[in-house]
């Protein structure tokens, strides 16, 4: 996957802490985890759009 964009997100402290812990548990960076989660969310959204049309 070719990376192109950059996003800045402001998160509540408890969400950031939970994401940092999750990333550490999976031995990945927070950026990598965020990319994975956002990619999955977009795929799920696209599937829902396809099934509703």
Secondary structure, DSSP 4 states (H G I P E B T S, - for coil): ------------HHHHHHHHHHHHHTT--HHHHHHHHHHHHHHHHHHHHHHH-
